[in-house]
Amino acid sequence: MGDVLLALCIPLMVCASGIYAVCESWWRRRHPAPPSPYAHAAARLAEREMLMAAEEIVEDAYARLAGLYEDECVGTYGSDGDADADLGAYDGVSTYDGVSAGSSGDRGPS
C-alpha cells in the first residue's frame, strides 16, 4: 500500500501545482503589480513630481519676496549711462584686509 501512495503522490503534486499556477495567473490578471521603481515610466513620474515641487518652491519664494520688487528699480548709473561715473574714489585695485592684490605681502588667513 505504501508503494501505491507513493505512486499516486506524484500525479497529485503535478495536478496541485497546475491548479496553483492557474489560480496565480488569474489573480495576477485581476491584480496587476505596481510598476517597477526602476522603470522609465516611474522615472518620468518622479521627474514630474520633482519639477512640480521645485516650481512650488520658486512660486512661494517669489510670493514672499514680491514686496522687494514692487518699487521701480533705481540704478546707480551716471547721467551719460556710464556705470563707473558714480564709483567715486575706486582706483581699480582690489584689496583684501588692507593689502592690495598686486603686492607680495601677507593676504590674510589661508
Summary of the structure (lengths in Angstrom):
residues: 110
radius of gyration: 38.1
end to end distance: 92.5
largest distance: 114.5
contacts: 162
relative contact order: 0.04
helix: 57%
strand: 4%
